[in-house]
Amino acid sequence: MVTSRLLERTMDLVRNRRRTVTYSLISEHTGLPLQFLQDLMAGRLKDPGVSRIEKLYNYFSESP
């Protein structure tokens, strides 16, 4: 499923980010709540929402 692949790829991008890129920084730049990022990466969200995942994916795709 496309959504599952996008979610998996996005989570990989977050896991493999530079350690200087904190959840707080990601939250600030994407407008996504810090709690959302923490819950997503801890596996506490069953359905994180495509628009939020796309926003997160785009942030990492557009970052140098």
Residue, then its C-alpha position, 0 to 999 in steps of 0.5 A: m500500500v502506498t500509504s504504508r510505504l510512505l509511512e515506513r520511508t518517512m519513519d526511516l528518514v526521522r530515525n536516520r536524521r542528523r542528531t542535531v535535528t531534534y524533534s523540537l526543531i522538526s516541530e517548529h519547521t513543520g508545524l506538527p505538534l511535538q507530541f505527535l512526533q514523539d507518539l509517531m516514533a514510539g509507535r503509539l499512533k495507529d493512523p497518523g494521517v496522510s497529510r501529517i506524514e506527507k508534511l514530515y516527508n517533505y520536510f526531510s526531502e527538501s532539507p539539505 
